[in-house]
Amino acid sequence: MSDQLSPLPATLDAFRQGTLPLNTLVQKWRCAAAEHQPALPQRYQDVLERILTQLESSALFSEESCSFSQTDIVNALGDWLAKARALG
């Protein structure tokens, strides 16, 4: 499974560097999750969707806020990816 998820770290790096728009990042992650279903357990799908929804919500704020820290949410994507790859 880790090979199937291998393109995702590059999307995180590109987003952090400002070369990948948020909506494209979210789309790529949702597509990757859909393509790997049912390889990923449903709980992983649920957590990923929650993180992506939070990330989309964070775009409504122009700066980091108490409720929506884009940095923390992107870090959560990295954590999710590490755990998902460990399944494989």
Secondary structure, DSSP 8 states (H G I E B T S, - for coil): -TTTTTTHHHHHHHHHTT-S-HHHHHHHHHHHHHHTTTTS-HHHHHHHHHHHHHHHHHTTSSS--SS--HHHHHHHHHHHHHHHHHH-
